[in-house]
Amino acid sequence: MTVTFFGHRNTPDSIQPSLKKTLIQLIEKEGADTFYVGNEGNFDCIVYNTLKELKAVYPFIQFKVVLAYLTKRKSDFYTPEPDDTVFPDELLKTPLKFAISKRNNIMLKLADTVVMYACTSGSTLNLKALAEDRGKRVINLYKTGN
């Protein structure tokens, strides 16, 4: 099973225990073994660090940080290990202002399940609706009280 992640740039660190519990359940009970995450905000940073931690316990899982840009930018929220990254060929000729949106659509297409932190407004909530429209299973960590 393939899982992708979308969340708000300013997601609180307090969601990490709920995220970890969700990931363990997806791995142990539902066979999740492939994960794709972005690198645009705190949610992505929390996910990346949690996946690195879980890789030590579940060495069979694979995860990649899907980059929207080939070059490092000042606005990058964290810097993943180079071996943990992938840059989709489809983004090579994409104008910069559309890169994140297109990258998110690529990630969504790959997903069986989407784990999110989506509050009441913003582009993350739009991605939640799009995922549901495409028949993806959506787990919203915001609903879990975090």
Residue pairs with C-beta under 8 A, 6 or more apart in sequence:
1 26
1 30
1 31
1 32
1 33
1 34
1 112
1 113
2 32
2 34
2 35
2 36
2 110
2 111
2 112
2 113
3 23
3 26
3 32
3 34
3 35
3 36
3 111
3 112
3 113
3 114
3 115
4 35
4 36
4 37
4 107
4 108
4 110
4 111
4 113
4 114
4 115
5 35
5 36
5 37
5 38
5 43
5 44
5 47
5 114
5 115
5 116
6 38
6 43
6 104
6 107
6 114
6 116
6 117
6 118
6 124
6 127
6 128
6 131
7 41
7 42
7 43
7 44
7 47
7 116
7 117
7 118
7 124
7 141
8 41
8 42
8 43
8 117
8 118
8 119
8 122
8 124
9 40
9 41
9 42
9 43
9 77
10 41
10 42
11 41
11 42
11 43
11 46
11 117
12 42
12 146
13 42
13 46
14 146
15 43
15 46
15 117
15 141
15 146
16 46
16 50
18 141
18 144
18 146
19 46
19 47
19 50
19 115
19 141
20 50
20 53
20 54
22 115
22 139
22 141
23 32
23 50
23 51
23 54
23 115
24 54
26 32
26 113
26 115
27 33
27 54
27 58
27 61
30 113
32 61
32 113
33 60
33 61
33 62
34 61
34 62
34 63
35 47
35 51
35 61
35 62
35 63
35 64
36 63
36 64
36 66
36 107
36 110
36 111
37 44
37 47
37 48
37 51
37 63
37 64
37 65
37 66
38 44
38 65
38 66
38 68
38 100
38 103
38 104
38 107
39 45
39 48
39 65
39 67
39 68
39 76
39 77
39 78
39 79
39 80
40 68
40 77
40 100
41 77
42 77
43 117
44 65
44 77
44 78
45 77
45 78
47 115
48 63
48 65
48 78
48 80
48 84
51 61
51 63
52 84
54 61
55 61
55 63
63 84
64 84
64 85
64 86
65 80
65 84
65 85
65 86
66 85
66 86
66 87
66 88
66 103
66 106
66 107
67 85
67 86
67 87
67 91
67 103
68 91
68 99
68 100
68 102
68 103
69 96
69 99
70 87
72 79
88 103
88 106
90 102
90 106
91 99
91 102
91 103
91 106
94 102
104 127
108 114
108 127
108 130
108 131
108 134
108 136
111 131
111 136
112 136
112 137
113 136
113 137
113 138
113 139
114 127
114 128
114 131
114 136
114 137
114 138
114 139
115 139
115 141
116 124
116 127
116 128
116 131
116 138
116 139
116 140
116 141
116 142
117 124
117 140
117 141
117 142
117 146
118 124
118 125
118 127
118 128
118 140
118 142
119 125
119 142
128 138
128 140
131 138
132 138
